[in-house]
Amino acid sequence: MKKRRWLAVLLTAVCTVGVLYLAQRLLTPKYQKGIVEGSMVAEYYDETVEHDVVFIGDCEVYENFSPITLWEDYGISSYIRGSAQQLTWQSYYLLEDTLRYETPDVVVFNVLALKYDEPQSEAYNRMTIDGMRWSRSKVEDILASMTDEEHFIEYVFPLLRYHDRWSELNKTDVQHWFSKDPVTHAGYYMRVDVQPELGFPDPMPLADYTLGEKAMGYLQRMADLCREKGVALILIKAPTEYPHWYDEWDEQVAAFAEENGVPYINYIPLQDDIGLDMATDTYDGGLHLNNQGAEKMAAYFGAYLKENYDLPDRRGEPEYDAVWQEKIDAYEAMKRQQYDELAQYGELVSFGANAIEE
């Protein structure tokens, strides 16, 4: 009898854990339609080849550079570890995480996030952190990123956070209960539509232009980690002009780059050299580049990479050729699909998180 009782207890415990696991998988947001940015971070772990260049940062990398173009034009294997409103410490911990799996020759960090020195939003935190695999880097990322209203235990057990999503469940939640479709192309988020830039409001003067101690501290840790691992770090400011990038911020980043012996390139004044036309190369009035603009940006940046770094041209290597041909096929298929949507509806169905100002 005692043995049967223990068996019943064990079976009850297993069933309870199983039900809770299934409920958690169902209730956790899937990020497959509309706001898809929450799927981006996890997609990296499905990669099967290494990358010579890894981008980290916010929408100014994952919407402004096409890894497909870097491959087709230069044979550069690259990946964008981007997420919406990715804060500087989140980029650092994603860099730590990436270096657990591979050691790229070059890491590229976009500096816009340096304007934030405190946690900003649980929703954006979740879109970066939830997709990370568990490691010390993820734990420290959570602790560095939580707002006052968040609780660590809810990252460990997302069911505690999303238990009340029952009324929001839809067909997508069921379809992607146990698997997700890719939403990026080597981390790149595609938009082919066009909405011209019509100008931006004059920037508001700031009381203090000093970039924050926390953000700059993590930038220093990023530079130190790259130096320790023998990885070249490149700091960039993407060519889009809004949110405004102040000259005072630019000067601080340039000084940091000089002190640490790393290049810093502000692409805002180089739009003409890149060949960008903000009447045709942006999909949201100049905040982010569309696919045409991202391909121009990648072609221009790829030339810089090949000129300044000894990066291999991996075209002709069978394993890389096979993987990247599959990526090209998916990329071209999505491009055709989006053009078809534009022809049918006049606009794309989904806008993503970055329709919100970052």
Secondary structure as UniProt FT lines:
FT   HELIX           2..27
FT   HELIX           37..39
FT   HELIX           40..43
FT   HELIX           44..46
FT   STRAND          53..57
FT   HELIX           59..62
FT   TURN            63..64
FT   HELIX           67..74
FT   STRAND          78..82
FT   TURN            84..85
FT   HELIX           88..98
FT   TURN            99..101
FT   STRAND          106..110
FT   HELIX           111..115
FT   HELIX           122..129
FT   TURN            130..131
FT   HELIX           136..145
FT   TURN            148..149
FT   HELIX           152..156
FT   HELIX           159..162
FT   TURN            163..164
FT   HELIX           165..168
FT   HELIX           171..175
FT   TURN            186..187
FT   HELIX           213..229
FT   STRAND          232..237
FT   HELIX           247..260
FT   STRAND          264..266
FT   HELIX           268..270
FT   HELIX           271..274
FT   TURN            278..280
FT   TURN            285..286
FT   HELIX           291..308
FT   TURN            315..316
FT   HELIX           318..345
FT   HELIX           353..355
//
